[in-house]
Amino acid sequence: MIDFSINITQACKVLHLSKSSYYYKRKIKDDSEIIDAINKLVDKHPRNGFWLLFNRLRKLGFE
């Protein structure tokens, strides 16, 4: 079997990819708190649209 070893710098250069993108690890964000807040607001104010819910969430401290 033939081994075609190539270092990361060369591989990234060939693929036009920065090394920082190669090493990037995505941070998983837990959205359960805001989802619960949205569900409570929708249950309490079912006829409110997006902007009213958005503004209420902002007032509750969500960004």
trRosetta pair geometry for C-beta under 8 A, 3 or more apart (Angstrom, degrees):
i j d omega theta_ij theta_ji phi_ij phi_ji
6 10 5.0 -113 180 85 99 123
6 11 5.1 119 115 -60 118 93
7 10 5.2 90 61 13 77 102
7 11 7.0 -147 97 -6 37 92
8 11 5.6 -57 -143 40 33 111
8 12 6.0 31 160 -19 68 108
8 19 6.4 83 135 -126 111 101
8 22 6.3 154 -172 131 113 160
9 12 6.1 -58 -147 37 25 108
9 13 6.4 27 154 -21 62 109
9 19 6.6 -21 -100 -78 64 125
10 13 5.6 -55 -148 34 31 113
10 14 6.4 31 155 -19 65 105
11 14 5.9 -55 -150 35 30 110
11 15 6.3 12 157 -3 65 113
11 22 8.0 101 95 -111 107 148
12 15 5.9 -67 -143 50 30 101
12 17 4.6 -105 -151 79 77 85
12 18 6.6 18 178 175 129 8
12 19 5.2 -110 -29 -75 177 65
12 21 7.8 141 -141 60 117 96
12 22 5.4 -86 -91 -39 120 138
13 16 7.5 24 -176 -75 30 37
17 21 5.3 -116 -177 78 90 127
17 22 5.9 100 131 -57 119 93
18 21 4.6 98 62 2 83 101
18 22 7.2 -144 100 -6 48 85
19 22 5.2 -50 -152 33 41 117
19 23 6.3 24 156 -6 71 108
20 23 6.1 -63 -143 47 31 100
20 24 6.3 58 150 -56 64 92
21 24 5.4 -28 -147 -7 34 122
30 33 7.1 68 121 -3 94 93
31 34 5.4 -56 -169 47 76 106
31 35 5.5 81 131 -29 88 104
32 35 5.5 -57 -142 39 32 114
32 36 6.2 36 158 -22 66 104
33 36 6.0 -55 -152 34 27 110
33 37 6.6 25 151 -17 62 107
34 37 5.4 -51 -146 37 38 114
34 38 6.3 41 153 -22 67 102
34 57 7.0 51 -149 -152 96 128
34 62 5.5 106 -111 -132 106 141
35 38 5.7 -51 -148 35 31 111
35 39 6.4 31 153 -18 64 106
36 39 5.7 -55 -148 37 31 111
36 40 6.4 31 155 -19 65 105
37 40 5.8 -54 -148 36 31 111
37 41 6.4 29 155 -16 65 107
37 57 6.2 108 126 -119 129 92
37 60 6.2 170 -159 110 138 159
37 62 6.6 -180 82 -44 161 141
38 41 5.8 -58 -148 39 30 109
38 42 6.2 28 155 -18 66 108
38 53 6.6 55 -136 179 81 127
38 57 7.0 -3 -80 -84 77 127
39 42 5.8 -55 -143 38 30 110
39 43 6.3 31 156 -20 64 106
40 43 5.8 -55 -148 36 30 111
40 44 6.2 20 156 -12 65 111
41 44 5.8 -62 -144 44 30 106
41 45 5.9 -30 174 38 70 103
41 48 7.2 -67 155 61 100 142
41 53 5.5 127 123 -133 140 92
41 56 5.7 142 -133 103 140 142
41 57 7.2 -83 -29 -63 161 83
42 45 7.0 -76 -122 68 21 64
42 46 6.0 56 175 -106 64 58
42 48 7.6 -129 -110 55 53 100
42 53 7.1 13 -70 -109 77 135
43 46 7.0 7 -136 -66 17 89
45 48 4.2 30 134 -11 116 122
45 52 7.2 -113 134 126 143 128
45 53 7.6 -176 84 -83 120 83
45 56 7.8 153 36 -40 149 166
48 52 4.0 -114 -165 88 108 133
48 53 5.4 132 120 -50 119 83
48 56 7.6 19 162 -8 161 138
49 52 5.6 95 54 16 64 101
49 53 7.1 -128 106 0 32 96
50 53 6.0 -70 -152 43 27 106
50 54 5.8 29 155 -24 68 111
51 54 5.3 -50 -140 36 32 117
51 55 6.2 31 160 -17 65 104
52 55 6.0 -54 -147 38 29 108
52 56 6.4 29 154 -18 63 107
53 56 5.7 -55 -145 38 32 111
53 57 6.3 34 155 -21 65 105
54 57 5.8 -56 -151 34 28 111
54 58 6.6 31 150 -20 63 104
55 58 5.5 -50 -149 33 35 115
55 59 6.5 35 152 -19 65 103
56 59 5.6 -53 -150 36 34 111
56 60 6.5 32 150 -18 64 106
57 60 5.6 -57 -150 38 34 112
57 62 4.4 -46 166 53 94 128
58 61 7.8 101 177 -28 30 9
58 62 6.4 -87 -85 67 33 73
58 63 7.4 68 -122 -98 73 46
